[in-house]
């Protein structure tokens, strides 16, 4: 990644276990398949530690797949859901994304 891009989008550190501020329930936030790591562990060990829960969380029977239609509005609470976009035919379809970030006064654990 070019240094100018890295400066605009610095790495973000997220806790592996989060407590949702609403119901107070704890949840695992494994990061996903992008350059995630567990600080303090060798890369292979951290990856192995997260691989099994991530595989369980992304089993077909627990995943909700949405097929976009014009006019759809999707909302996701990043504090308690995994989500990702998939590729689409950019020559045939367009999409407009708006990101809304809500802040609360509680700090992550």
C-alpha positions as CSV (number, residue, x, y, z in Angstrom):
1,X,0.0,0.0,0.0
2,X,1.5,3.4,-0.9
3,X,2.5,5.6,2.0
4,X,0.1,8.3,1.0
5,X,-2.8,5.9,1.2
6,X,-1.6,4.4,4.4
7,X,-1.4,7.9,5.9
8,X,-5.0,8.6,4.9
9,X,-6.2,5.3,6.2
10,X,-4.1,4.3,9.2
11,X,-4.4,0.9,10.8
12,X,-7.2,0.5,13.3
13,X,-7.0,-1.7,16.4
14,X,-10.2,-3.3,17.5
15,X,-10.6,-5.5,20.6
16,X,-11.2,-9.2,19.8
17,X,-14.1,-9.4,22.3
18,X,-16.5,-6.5,22.5
19,X,-19.4,-5.7,24.7
20,X,-22.4,-4.2,22.9
21,X,-23.4,-1.1,24.8
22,X,-27.1,-1.7,24.4
23,X,-27.8,-5.2,25.8
24,X,-24.4,-5.6,27.4
25,X,-23.8,-8.9,25.6
26,X,-20.2,-9.8,24.7
27,X,-19.4,-10.9,21.1
28,X,-16.4,-11.9,19.1
29,X,-15.0,-9.5,16.5
30,X,-12.5,-11.6,14.5
31,X,-11.8,-8.9,11.9
32,X,-12.3,-10.9,8.8
33,X,-10.0,-12.1,6.0
34,X,-8.1,-8.8,5.5
35,X,-4.7,-8.4,7.0
36,X,-6.1,-8.9,10.6
37,X,-3.8,-10.0,13.3
38,X,-3.8,-10.5,17.1
39,X,-1.2,-8.2,18.6
40,X,1.3,-10.1,20.7
41,X,0.9,-13.4,18.8
42,X,2.9,-14.7,15.8
43,X,0.8,-14.1,12.6
44,X,0.3,-17.9,12.1
45,X,-0.9,-18.5,15.7
46,X,-3.2,-15.5,15.7
47,X,-4.7,-16.5,12.3
48,X,-5.2,-20.1,13.6
49,X,-6.9,-18.8,16.8
50,X,-9.4,-16.8,14.8
51,X,-9.9,-19.2,11.9
52,X,-12.3,-21.7,13.7
53,X,-14.7,-19.1,15.2
54,X,-14.7,-17.2,11.9
55,X,-15.5,-20.4,10.0
56,X,-18.4,-21.1,12.4
57,X,-19.8,-17.6,12.1
58,X,-19.8,-17.8,8.3
59,X,-21.4,-21.2,7.8
60,X,-24.1,-21.1,5.1
61,X,-26.9,-22.0,7.5
62,X,-26.2,-18.9,9.6
63,X,-25.4,-16.4,6.9
64,X,-28.0,-14.1,5.5
65,X,-27.2,-13.2,1.9
66,X,-29.0,-10.2,0.4
67,X,-29.4,-9.8,-3.3
68,X,-29.7,-6.1,-4.0
69,X,-32.7,-4.6,-5.8
70,X,-33.1,-0.9,-6.8
71,X,-34.3,1.1,-3.9
72,X,-33.0,-1.3,-1.2
73,X,-31.8,0.1,2.1
74,X,-29.6,-2.1,4.3
75,X,-28.5,-1.3,7.8
76,X,-25.9,-3.1,9.8
77,X,-24.7,-2.7,13.4
78,X,-21.0,-3.2,13.1
79,X,-20.7,-3.8,16.8
80,X,-22.5,-7.2,16.4
81,X,-22.4,-8.3,12.8
82,X,-20.0,-9.5,10.2
83,X,-20.7,-8.2,6.7
84,X,-18.9,-7.8,3.4
85,X,-19.7,-6.7,-0.1
86,X,-19.3,-9.0,-3.0
87,X,-18.3,-8.3,-6.6
88,X,-20.9,-7.2,-9.1
89,X,-21.0,-6.4,-12.8
90,X,-19.8,-2.7,-12.7
91,X,-20.5,-2.3,-16.4
92,X,-24.1,-3.3,-16.0
93,X,-25.0,-2.1,-12.5
94,X,-24.1,0.9,-10.3
95,X,-24.7,1.4,-6.7
96,X,-24.5,4.3,-4.3
97,X,-23.3,3.8,-0.8
98,X,-23.7,6.1,2.2
99,X,-22.1,5.3,5.5
100,X,-23.6,6.6,8.6
101,X,-21.6,6.4,11.8
102,X,-23.3,6.7,15.2
103,X,-21.2,7.6,18.1
104,X,-22.0,7.0,21.7
105,X,-20.3,8.0,24.9
106,X,-19.1,4.5,25.8
107,X,-15.6,3.5,25.0
108,X,-14.8,0.0,23.7
109,X,-13.3,-2.4,26.2
